[in-house]
């Protein structure tokens, strides 16, 4: 009877390892754990699960460690997990069924849980595959097996198997350390004959760390290479479009994005980037076109019908909300109603709620701009705080200010630590009650250092001739928000306008 090996590399994972091994122990026939230098109870925990334990001297290369682990597996099939992951209990029976399947690579959904500092994400990737000679991982960081499976003529097939990743459910400092570790590993190999995959991952990592100038140099290098494939060139152009967007060079961003679109039109992230670019230049019609394409391509990934292989799946709820916002701006009534229906259907399935009650709630919120105190509980059940910016933007289409205030206050009751709601409430009071507006803007800053809030406060203080308040807010804005190029540009422009007031302070 065919057998299955759980294949892992670990180091100091006592916090996660028990959860991981417990999730898979009833489906695998052997557990192979390769330790790269643990000093905690990792090995002791692995031993308690009767794992076969091997040791590997870390050489700053995840693929090298993974391939060593593969060499120790005796099963007909390989399931590989990281210690901070777990196999969804509902996927166990499906994994068992694949043990009798003809050799293949099986796409699994890897769901990364979010945190206060990062949204969750979903990616599909072949984590279950036949143990065939010649199959190996490539890439020092973000190592992957897909190319090797294809090279060895192992077919890639879809599945409903889900793996839950807890590694990004950490604070901002933890995320930063992970990114910096990855950057260090990729840079350590840069002067050698590294493959294009590693070079592209280096660009991606630099972008995630806001190192746009460095990322641009490397993206140009790849695009100017004579040996690059059309697929890799398109991906490099996509990264260049991201870089140019972050540097506020929107014409170049749009140009590179459209060039990459010839090969990557099914890529949700590219459609999303084109939506962002067109939104920023106020080309709302094009922005709506691309957010609708993004919804379609993302849905294809969710439904396992996409031709894209390794790809981040975007937040479908967020996409629907952004599309509803634009449909209202464009007065596309039929599109608005259809999108609300689609959103309601999606959320009712996700939350296991009755479709009719969910649809009625969203119709009241987005079309009638009216929810009751009694809706607060349902609001909290249906809405994640990360969606509040889109939701408030939709609510503000209501022309009745008293209704907007009432609705925002009910939303605030459900989300009392929402910087977004405080900011939007403050904006309602700018002309009628400046002191109230200042109070609410400052409350917003307790939860998020938003440059728009500082700019609003500066405007109020100027109207009150409170120049000390102007100076205080400007320097807080500069200290907290200068890390983004497009924000830094606005700060420099604002400094010129405020120079008489700021100079008065210096004198």
N, C-alpha and C positions, 0 to 999 in steps of 0.2 A: 504493500500500500504506500502511495506517495507520502513523503514527509515534508515538514516545513520547519525552517530554522529562523529564529528571531536573531537578527544581526545588529549589534550595537557597538558604538565606541563611546567611552565615558571618561569623565574626570571630575572628581569632587561633586557628585550628584546625589548625595544622601537626602537632599531635600525632595527630590522628584522621583528617584528610582523605584521605590516601592510601588507607587501609583502606576508607573509605566509597566513594570513587570507583572503586576497583578492583572492589568487589563488584557494581557496577551497570553498568560501562562496556560490557559485552557484551550488555546487554539494551536499552539506550536508544539513541535516534538523535541526541539532542543533550543536552549538559549545560549548564544555565543556573545560574551561580553569582553571587549578589548579595552583594557584600562591604559590610559596614557599618562598616569602619574598621580593618582588620587592620594590625598593625605587624610581623608575623612573616613566615614564608615561605608563608602561606596562598595568596596570589595566584599565586606561582611554582608551587606544587604544582598548582593548578587549571589553569594554563596548560599544564602537562605532560600533562594529559588532554584538551587541545584544548577546554576549556570556553569558553563565551561568558560573559565576565565583565562585570558591571555594578556600579556603585557607588551606594549609597543612604545618605543622611545619616540616622543613627539618630535616631528621634523617640520613643524609649521606648514602642514599640508593635510587637509581633511581627507582628500581622496586617497593619499598614501595609507592613512589609518583605516579608512573604510575598506580598501582593497585587501589589506592584511586581514581584516575581520572576515571578508568574503572567503578568503583562502582557508579559513578554519571551519566554515560551515559545511555540514555533510548532508543537509536536507535537499530534496528535489526542488524545493521552492525557497525563496528568501523573502522575509518581511523585515524591512529595516525601520527602526524607530530611533528617535533621540530620547534621551532620558527625561526631558521635559515635555514629552508627548504621551498620549495614551490612545489605545485603540478603542473607538466608540463601542460600547457593549452591543449595540444594535447591529454592528458589522461582523460580529464573530462568526455567525453561520455562513455569511457570504464568503468570508476568508476561507473557511473550511471547504466550501464547495470548489474553490479554485485549485485546491490541492490535487484534484482529479482532472483538471483541465489540461488540454495540450499546452506546450510551452508558450508563454506569452509574458508581456509586461503589462501590469494592470494599473490603470490610472486610479489613484485614490484622492479623495478630497481632504486637504490639510487645512483645518480651520484654526487660525491663530486668534486666540482670545485677546480682546483689547484691554486697555487700561485707561487711567485718567489722562495719560499723556499721549496715547496712541489709539487710533481706531483699530479694530480687529480687521483681519483680512482672510480671504479664502483662496487657496491655490490648488490646482489639480496637478498630480505628479505621480509617476510610476514608483510606488513604494513596495509593491509586491511583484516579484518576477521569478521566472524559472532560473534555477542555478545551472547555467550553461557556461562551459569553458569559453574564455575570451571576453566575457562581459565584465566591464570594469567601470569605476567612477572616474570622471575627469573634473578638474577645477580645484584649485587650492582652497577656495571658499565657495559656498553655495554649490558644492559638488553635485554633479548630476549623472544619471545613468542612461538617459533617453537615447543619446547618440550611439552609445555602445550597443544598446539593445537593437536599434535599427541596423547598425553595421553588421550585427550577427544574425540579421534576418529574423529577429524575434518580433512578432506582431504586437502592437500596442492596442489594448482594448479598454473600454470604459467599465466603470463599476459604480456601485453606490457606497463603497467602503469609505468610512470617515475616520480620520485621525485628528485628535484635538491637541493643539499645540499651546502650551501654557507659557512658553518662553518670552512672549512679549507682554504678558500681563505683569509688567514691572514698572518701576518709576522711570522718570526721564533720564536720570543719571545712569540707571542700569542699561537702558536702550543705547545711550551714547557710548558706554563702554563696549557694548557688543559691536557697534558700528566701527569704533576705533580699532578694536581687535581685528575685525575683518580687513580694514584698510591696511593695517600693519602687515598682515599676512600677504595680501595682494601686492603691496609695494616691495616686500622682500624678494619677490620673484620677478619684478619688473625688468631688471637688467638682463635676465636670462631669456631664453627663447620661449617665452610664455605663449600659450595658445590664445586665439581670438576670444574664446569664451571667458578666460580670466581677464583679458583686457576690457571686455564689455562689462564684466562684473565690477572691475575697478572704477569705471566711469559711473556706474550705478551707485556704488558706495560713496564716491566723492560727492555726487549730487545729494545723497541722503544726509551728508554732513555739511551741506551748503558751501562746498568748496568748488564753486562754479568755474573759476578761472582755470584751475588745474584740470577739472573734468573736460573743459573745452579744448585744451591742448591735446589731451589724449583722444578725444572724439575726432578731432581734425586728423590726427595721425592715422587712425583706423580708416577714416573715409578716403584718405589719400593713398592707402595701400593698394597695390596692383593685384594682389592675390586674394582679396576679400570676396566672399560669396555675396550674391545679391541679397540673401536673407540677413546676413550680418551687416551689410551696408545699410539696409533699411532700419535695422535696430539701432545702429550708430546714429543715423539721422534722427530717429525718434528721441534718443538721449540728447542730441544737440538741440532739438526743438525744445525739450524741457529746460535745458541750460539757458537758451535765449529767452524763454518765457520768464524764468526766474530773474534774469538780468534786465528784464523789461524791454528787450529788443523784440517787439511783437511782430514786426514785419518779417524778420529773420526766422522767428519761431514758427510763424505760419508757413513760410516757404519750406523749411525743413520738414515740418509735420506733413505737409501735402506731398512732398517727395517720398517720404516713408510710407504714405498712405497707399501707394501703388501696390505694395506687397503686404501691408499690415492693416488693410481695411477692416478685418475682423477683430482687431485688437481693441478691447474696450478702453484700455488706458489711453490709446491714441485718439479715439473718438472723444474721450473725456478732455484730453488736452486741447483739442481743437474747439471744443465747447468753451473751455476756459479762455482761450485766446480771443475768440470772437465776442465773448461776454465782456472782456476787458476793453475791447475797442468799440463796444456798444453796437456790434453787428448782431442784433438780437435774432434776426431771422436765421442766419447761419448757425448761431449758437443753438437755437432750438432744433435745427436739423441734426446737428451732431450729438446733442444730448439724446434725441430720439434714437439715433443709430447706436449710441452707447447702450441704451436700454436693451435694444434688440440683440447686440453682440454679447452683452453681459448675460442676457437670458439664455443665449445659446450655450455659453459656458456652464451656467447653472443647470441646464437641461442635458448636459453632456453631448451637445450637437455641434460644437465648434471644431474648426479645423486647426485652431491654435493649440499648440501642445502645452508648454509650461507657461502659465499666464496667471497673474493675479486676478481674482474675481472681485469686482467692485461691489460696493454696498448698494443693492438694488433699491432699497427704500430711499436712500439718499438721492439716487438718480431720478426716481419718480417725483420726489418733492421738488427737485431743481427744474424738472420738465414742467410740472404744474405751475411753478412760479413764472416761467417764460410764456407758457400758454396764456396765462392771465394778462401778461404784459402785451401780448400780441392779439388779445381779444379772440382767441381761438376757443370758443365756448364748447364746441363738440369735442375737441382734443382734451380740454380740461376735464370734462365729464368722463371721457373714456379713461384718462389717466387716473382719476380718482377711483374708478371701478377696478382698474388693474392693481393699483396700490392696495385697495381694500382686500382684494382677492389674495394678493401676495402676503399681506400682514396677517390676515385671518388664518391662512395656512400655517405661517411661521409661528404664530402665537396660539394656534388651536382655539380660535374664537369664532363665533358665528359670523358668517360673511355679512348678513343683513345689518346686524348691529354695528359692525365695524364700518360698513359703507355709510350708514346713517350718521355715525359720528363724524366721519371725514367730510361728508356733504355739509353738515351743519357748521363745521369748523372752517372749511375752505370756500364754501359757496354762500352760506348764510352768515358767516362770521359770528357764530353764536354757540357758546357752550355754557352749560349750567354748572353750579358748584358740585352737583351730584355726578358730573362727568369727570371730576378730578381723578378718581380712582382708575377709571378706564383710560384716561389720558396717560397716567403713569405706567399702566400695563402695556399700552400700545406704542408709546413714544420713548425712544432712547434720548438722553440729553444731547447727544451729538447732532441730532436733527433740529434742534431748537432754532438755529439761525434761519434755516430754510422755512420753517413753520411760521416764524414771526414775520418774515418777508411776505409770505402769502397773506397772513392776517392783515397786514398793513395796506392791502389793496382795498379794504373796506373804507368807505368815505365818511363813515360815522365815527368820529373820534371817541365819543363816549362808549361806543360798542367795542372799539379797539382796546381802550383802557380796561374795560370790564373783562374782556377776553384775556388780555395779557396778565392781568392780576390773578385770574383763575389759574392760568398756566404757571405763574410764579408760585402759587400756593402748592403746586405739585413739584416744582423744581426751585426751592428757595435759595439755591446756591448758583443759579444761572446768571453768569455775567451778561449773556445775550439779552435776557429779559429785562434786567436792570437798565442796560444801555438803551433798549427800545422804549422803555417807559420814560427814561430821562429825556429822550428826544421829543416825546409828546409834551413835555413841560417847558421846553426851551423858550418859547415865546410868552407863555402865560405865568410861569413861576420859576424864575431862574434859580432861586435858592434850592427848590425841590429838585430841579434838574442837576445841580451841582452835587447834591446829596446822593442822588441815584447813580450819577456817573462815577463818583468816588466808590460807591458800593460795588459797582461793576468791576472797578480796578482791583478790588480785593481778590477777585477770582480769576481775572485775566488781564494782562497788560496789553490792551488793544490800542494801537496807534490812533484809530478813529476817535476813541474816547478822549484821549489827550487833546486832539485837535478840536473837538467839540468844546472841551473845557477852556482851551485857550481863547476860542471865539467868544465864549460867554464872559470870560474875565476881561477881554478887550472892551466889550460893550459896557462893562461895569467900571471901566478905567482902573481895574485892579491889576496893575502892572507887575506887582510882586507875584500874584497868582499866575500871570502869563509866564514869567520867568521860571517859576517853580515847575509848571507843567511842561514847558519846553525841554528843560534839562532832564526831567523824568522820562519824557518821550525819547530823547536822545540816548539816555542810558539803557533803556529797556527795549528799544525797537530798532536799533541801527544795524542789526545783523543781516537783515534782508535787503538786497540791492535796491528793489523798487521802493521800499520804505525809506531807505537812506537818501534816495534821490528827492523824495518829497520833504524829508527833514531839511536837506540842504536848501531847497527852494523856500521852505518856511523860514529858515534862519535869515535869508536875505530880506524877506518881508518884515520880519520882527527885529531886524538889526537895530533900529533906533531904541526900541525898548530894552533889548539885551545889552546894548552898549551903555545905556543909562545905568544899568546895574554895575558894569565894570568900572565906570567912572565914580 
